[in-house]
Amino acid sequence: MKTSLVVALVATGALTLPATLLAADAAAGKAGWTKEYPQSDGSPARSCVTCHGKDLTQPGRQVNTGKVIEPLAPSVNPKRLTDQAKIEKWLLRNCKWTLGRECTAGEKADFIAYIKTQ
């Protein structure tokens, strides 16, 4: 099974794994969420906060288009983290845009663990 699919299945609760196999760390996810990543094209550094904000219970705004992003916090948006295809799609797209690369399976798990605490 592809790592990305495993991460998505774990995030939605459709698959459980022993903690030693795929340990997710919400604190690491929060640190990665707020960390600013330099951009290779010279544009300003980005973080997940750039579009989603620090308070995941509130809407965010995509900085390039101005499009409103519904809150990520499952506590106020129960639809979040329920569709594995969407989770994988957005992690791939947002990691590439923010970090300048794909996230590792561990980073994805940490981000998801953090979002789940909101």
HUDA-V317726 format. One record per helix or strand. SS is the DSSP state (A for helix, B for strand). FROM is the first residue (numbers start at 1). LEN is the number of residues. If there is no record, write none. Layout:
BEGIN
<<SS,FROM,LEN> <SS,FROM,LEN>>
END
This chain:
BEGIN
<<A,3,10> <A,26,9> <B,37,1> <B,46,1> <A,49,4> <B,60,2> <B,68,2> <A,84,16> <A,105,12>>
END
